[in-house]
Amino acid sequence: MNETALTFMKDLLSKPTPSGYEQPGQKVVSEYMGRYADSVHTDVNGNVHGVLNPDAPFRVMLAGHCDEIGLMIMHIDDDGFLYFQCVGGINVPLLQGERVTVHAAKRDVPGVIGVRPIHLMEPKEREKGTSKAHELWIDIGAKSRKDAEKIVSPGDVATVSAGWTELRNGLVACRGFDDRAGAFVIADVLRLLSGKKLKVAVHAVSTTQEEIGLRGARTAAHAVNPDVGIAVDVTFATDTPKSDVKRVGEAKLGGGPVLHRGPNFNPRLYDIIRKAAATAKIKTQLQPIPRGSGTDANIIQMTRSGVASATISIATRYVHSPVEVLAIKDAENTAKLIARVIEGLKGAEKFTP
């Protein structure tokens, strides 16, 4: 991967971005977009828009959501322990015994999620673990509520302390590839297109609050009013034990960008993407989705009078865990594919089925 792009990706992945608290990551995105876009702005919901060729009447919106799942502090008890609820869909049993960082107003505060010793658990507890977030707590080493309140308060968010870890064969594990990998891709498309003569306007939007209901994409798409919308997200990799290909289709790390067919995706746009991949000799995969996709494309498709939409995904293992794993090459090729699609658009395409 291009060194500039790789540095950007690592920097973005190092920042906390729980839904509604994406600002640290969005600052990184905004700075990177500013190197290549004709204009960059942040809207009232925190979406960052990087725009190329803004005066073209035909508009393409790219969406990659910057928010990740996280925890929100709900209560501090008399002994200084922090109780929390989940921001987005979290596999609660995975949290016990994890190191976390509470992102307080003045500074980041390290902590751990407590767990009862196995010696004191009933047999059923040992098998299943705790499935209710409010039964867990964060220990920051505070002596009392008053001591804890010196540095943290209800409404602060926390993330699991699981950073960038390089594995073999170009694979990387990190918290929050879902979907800061997508935010990386749509921003890097601007780098790939910078200085090129385009016939369409490109609105690359790092969206917010996808994990709690596609909220940022809803307002951003209404503002952009695109003719075409392409969301970039992660999808379930099926190259691990116990994967159910009969349920979700196939997608493998290193197999290239994952294209999707289904009711959420415009068939003519799908053909354009597929042909662009073939021309550029970018290997792709196909994973059908027989319903609304759950990605930003779901809401973009239904914006105003309707938008020709697609999702291009990056195969990822262990989604919504602290150890999401993907192939860096897949992210790189997803950006290259989208850039090739945009370069090929004439601004007169018709997408009515």
C-alpha positions in Angstrom: 0.0 0.0 0.0 1.1 3.6 -0.7 3.0 4.8 2.4 1.0 8.0 2.8 -2.3 6.0 2.7 -1.0 3.4 5.1 0.0 6.1 7.6 -3.4 7.6 7.3 -5.1 4.3 7.9 -3.0 3.6 11.0 -3.6 7.0 12.4 -7.4 6.7 11.9 -7.5 3.3 13.5 -5.6 4.6 16.5 -8.4 7.1 17.4 -11.6 6.4 19.4 -14.8 6.9 17.3 -17.9 5.4 19.1 -21.2 6.5 17.5 -21.8 10.1 18.4 -18.3 10.6 19.5 -16.4 10.3 16.2 -14.6 13.7 16.3 -11.1 12.4 17.0 -11.2 10.1 13.9 -13.1 12.7 11.8 -10.3 15.2 12.4 -7.9 12.8 10.9 -10.2 12.2 7.9 -10.8 15.9 7.4 -7.0 16.6 7.3 -6.4 13.8 4.9 -9.2 14.8 2.6 -8.0 18.4 2.7 -4.8 17.4 0.8 -6.7 16.2 -2.2 -10.3 17.5 -2.3 -11.5 20.8 -3.8 -13.4 21.5 -0.6 -13.9 19.8 2.8 -16.6 20.6 5.4 -18.2 19.0 8.4 -21.9 19.1 8.8 -24.0 19.5 12.0 -24.2 15.7 12.5 -20.4 15.3 12.3 -20.2 13.9 8.8 -17.1 15.0 6.9 -17.6 15.8 3.2 -14.7 15.9 0.8 -15.7 17.1 -2.6 -14.0 16.9 -6.0 -15.3 18.7 -9.2 -18.2 20.2 -7.2 -19.9 22.1 -10.1 -20.6 18.9 -12.2 -24.4 18.3 -12.2 -24.1 14.5 -11.9 -23.2 13.7 -8.3 -21.6 10.5 -6.9 -21.7 10.0 -3.1 -19.3 7.7 -1.5 -20.1 6.7 2.1 -17.9 5.0 4.7 -18.9 5.2 8.3 -16.3 6.4 10.8 -18.1 5.3 13.9 -17.3 2.1 15.8 -19.1 0.2 18.6 -18.2 1.2 22.1 -19.3 1.6 25.7 -21.0 4.6 27.5 -20.6 5.3 31.2 -24.0 5.3 32.8 -23.3 5.3 36.6 -20.5 5.6 39.1 -21.1 3.7 42.4 -19.9 4.7 45.8 -16.8 2.6 45.5 -15.7 4.3 42.2 -16.7 1.5 39.8 -18.1 2.5 36.5 -21.2 0.9 35.0 -21.9 1.1 31.3 -24.2 0.3 28.4 -23.3 -0.7 24.9 -23.1 1.8 22.0 -24.0 -0.4 19.0 -24.1 -4.1 18.8 -21.5 -5.6 21.2 -20.9 -9.3 22.0 -21.1 -8.7 25.8 -19.5 -12.0 26.9 -16.3 -10.9 25.1 -15.9 -7.9 27.4 -15.1 -9.6 30.6 -11.4 -9.2 31.6 -10.7 -6.7 28.8 -8.5 -3.7 29.1 -10.4 -0.5 28.1 -9.8 3.2 27.8 -12.3 5.7 29.1 -12.3 8.8 26.9 -12.9 11.5 29.4 -13.1 15.2 28.9 -9.6 16.0 30.2 -7.7 12.9 29.2 -7.9 9.2 28.4 -8.3 7.0 31.5 -7.1 3.3 31.5 -9.3 0.7 33.1 -10.3 -2.9 33.1 -13.6 -4.7 32.9 -13.9 -6.8 36.1 -14.7 -10.4 36.1 -15.5 -12.8 39.0 -12.8 -15.4 39.6 -13.8 -18.7 37.9 -13.5 -20.4 41.3 -16.5 -18.4 42.5 -18.7 -19.0 39.5 -21.6 -21.4 39.2 -21.2 -24.0 36.4 -23.7 -22.3 34.2 -21.8 -19.0 34.6 -18.6 -20.6 33.4 -20.2 -21.9 30.3 -22.1 -18.8 29.2 -20.5 -15.8 30.8 -22.4 -12.6 31.4 -24.7 -11.5 28.6 -26.0 -8.3 30.2 -23.8 -5.2 30.0 -25.2 -3.5 33.1 -24.0 -6.4 35.2 -20.4 -5.6 34.3 -18.2 -2.7 35.5 -15.0 -0.8 34.7 -12.3 -0.6 37.3 -10.1 2.5 36.9 -8.5 2.1 40.3 -10.6 4.8 41.9 -11.0 4.9 45.7 -14.5 6.2 45.7 -17.2 7.9 43.6 -15.6 11.3 44.5 -12.2 10.1 43.4 -13.6 8.7 40.1 -15.6 11.8 39.4 -12.4 13.9 39.4 -11.6 12.4 35.9 -14.7 10.7 34.5 -18.4 11.3 34.3 -21.6 9.7 33.0 -21.8 10.1 29.3 -18.1 9.5 28.7 -17.4 6.7 26.3 -14.9 3.9 26.4 -13.3 1.5 23.9 -11.5 -1.8 24.2 -7.8 -1.3 24.2 -7.0 -3.4 21.1 -4.8 -1.7 18.5 -3.1 -2.4 15.2 -1.5 -5.9 15.2 0.2 -7.2 12.0 -0.4 -10.9 11.3 1.1 -13.1 8.6 0.5 -12.8 4.8 -0.6 -9.1 4.8 -3.4 -9.5 7.4 -4.0 -7.0 10.2 -6.0 -7.3 13.4 -7.5 -4.2 15.0 -10.5 -2.9 16.9 -13.0 -1.0 14.7 -12.1 -2.0 11.2 -15.9 -1.9 11.0 -16.0 0.6 9.5 -13.0 2.9 9.7 -11.7 0.7 6.9 -14.6 2.1 4.8 -13.9 5.7 5.9 -10.3 5.1 4.9 -11.3 3.9 1.4 -13.6 6.7 0.5 -11.0 9.3 1.6 -8.2 7.5 -0.3 -10.3 7.6 -3.4 -9.9 11.3 -3.4 -6.1 10.9 -3.4 -6.4 8.5 -6.4 -8.6 10.9 -8.3 -6.8 14.1 -7.4 -5.7 16.1 -10.4 -7.7 14.0 -12.9 -10.3 15.4 -15.2 -13.7 14.1 -14.1 -17.1 14.4 -15.7 -18.9 13.9 -12.4 -18.8 15.5 -8.9 -17.5 13.2 -6.2 -18.8 13.7 -2.6 -16.8 11.4 -0.3 -18.5 11.4 3.0 -17.1 9.9 6.2 -20.5 9.3 7.9 -21.4 9.1 11.6 -23.7 7.0 13.7 -24.2 4.1 11.3 -24.0 1.6 14.1 -27.1 3.0 15.8 -29.3 3.3 12.7 -27.5 4.8 9.6 -28.2 8.2 11.0 -25.3 10.2 9.5 -25.8 8.8 6.0 -29.5 9.8 6.1 -28.9 13.5 6.5 -25.7 13.5 4.4 -27.5 11.9 1.4 -30.4 14.3 1.7 -27.9 17.2 1.5 -25.8 15.8 -1.3 -28.8 14.6 -3.3 -26.7 12.2 -5.3 -27.4 10.4 -8.6 -25.2 7.5 -7.5 -24.4 6.3 -4.0 -21.6 3.8 -3.2 -21.2 2.6 0.4 -18.0 1.0 1.6 -18.3 -1.3 4.5 -17.0 -4.6 5.9 -18.7 -7.9 5.3 -18.6 -11.3 7.0 -15.5 -13.3 5.9 -16.3 -17.0 5.6 -12.8 -18.4 5.5 -12.7 -19.3 9.2 -14.0 -22.4 11.1 -17.7 -22.7 11.6 -18.6 -20.2 8.8 -22.0 -20.7 7.3 -21.6 -20.1 3.5 -25.2 -21.4 2.9 -26.4 -18.5 5.1 -24.3 -15.5 4.0 -22.5 -16.6 0.8 -18.7 -16.7 0.4 -16.1 -14.0 1.1 -12.4 -14.6 1.7 -9.6 -12.4 3.0 -7.3 -11.5 0.1 -10.0 -12.4 -2.5 -10.6 -8.8 -3.5 -13.4 -6.3 -3.0 -16.8 -7.9 -2.3 -19.6 -6.9 -4.6 -23.2 -7.5 -3.7 -26.5 -8.3 -5.6 -29.9 -7.9 -4.1 -32.8 -5.5 -3.7 -30.7 -2.8 -2.1 -28.4 -2.5 -5.1 -29.1 -1.1 -8.5 -28.4 -3.7 -11.2 -27.1 -1.3 -13.8 -24.7 0.2 -11.3 -23.6 -3.3 -10.3 -22.8 -4.0 -14.0 -20.7 -0.8 -14.3 -18.7 -1.8 -11.2 -18.2 -5.3 -12.3 -17.0 -4.2 -15.8 -14.7 -1.6 -14.3 -13.1 -4.3 -12.1 -12.6 -6.6 -15.1 -11.0 -3.7 -17.1 -8.6 -2.8 -14.3 -7.9 -6.5 -13.6 -9.0 -6.2 -10.0 -10.2 -9.5 -8.6 -13.6 -9.3 -7.0 -15.9 -11.6 -5.0 -19.7 -11.8 -5.0 -21.9 -12.1 -1.9 -25.7 -11.7 -2.4 -27.8 -9.9 0.2 -31.6 -10.7 -0.1 -32.8 -7.7 1.9 -31.8 -4.3 3.0 -28.0 -4.5 3.5 -27.7 -2.8 6.8 -25.0 -0.5 5.3 -25.2 3.2 4.5 -26.4 2.2 1.0 -29.7 1.1 2.6 -30.6 4.6 3.5 -29.0 6.3 0.5 -31.1 4.2 -1.9 -34.3 5.6 -0.3 -33.2 9.3 -0.2 -35.5 11.8 -1.8 -36.9 10.2 -5.0 -34.4 7.3 -5.0 -30.7 6.8 -5.7 -28.9 4.2 -7.7 -27.0 2.5 -4.9 -24.3 -0.1 -4.3 -22.2 -1.5 -1.5 -18.6 -2.6 -2.0 -17.3 -4.5 1.0 -14.0 -5.6 2.5 -14.1 -9.2 3.8 -13.4 -9.1 7.6 -13.1 -11.8 10.2 -14.6 -11.6 13.7 -16.8 -8.5 13.0 -17.9 -6.6 16.1 -15.1 -8.0 18.2 -11.9 -6.4 19.4 -9.9 -8.5 16.9 -11.4 -7.8 13.5 -9.0 -9.1 10.8 -8.7 -8.0 7.2 -6.3 -8.0 4.3 -4.7 -4.6 3.7 -4.6 -5.4 0.0 -8.4 -5.7 -0.1 -8.8 -2.2 1.3 -6.3 -0.9 -1.2 -8.0 -2.6 -4.2 -11.4 -1.4 -3.1 -10.2 2.2 -3.3 -8.7 1.5 -6.7 -11.8 0.0 -8.0 -14.1 2.9 -6.9 -11.6 5.3 -8.5 -11.8 3.4 -11.7 -15.6 3.4 -11.7 -15.7 7.2 -11.2 -13.2 7.8 -13.9 -15.4 5.9 -16.3 -18.6 7.7 -15.6 -19.7 10.2 -18.2 -22.4 11.8 -16.2 -25.2 10.8 -18.6 -25.8 7.2 -17.3 -29.3 6.0 -16.8 -30.0 3.7 -13.9 -33.7 2.9 -14.3 -34.0 -0.9 -14.3 
